[in-house]
């Protein structure tokens, strides 16, 4: 999976959030962008949103 797909998925997830959740989402986005385990964090977020 390349970074463009990750970024599109991330932006899509963020766009669905309420404003109160947006700060948390931005924090999670920063974690993903700064992490060496991007896919692991994305998978955790996906599982939490189901």
QUIVEN-V891225 format. One record per backbone hydrogen bond with DSSP energy under -1.0 kcal/mol. CO is the residue of the C=O (numbers start at 1). NH is the residue of the N-H. If there is no record, write none. Layout:
co={CO CO}
nh={NH NH}
This chain:
co={2 3 4 5 6 7 8 9 10 11 14 21 22 23 24 25 26 27 28 29 30 37 38 39 40 41 42 43 44 45}
nh={6 7 8 9 10 11 12 13 14 15 17 25 26 27 28 29 30 31 32 33 34 41 42 43 44 45 46 47 48 49}
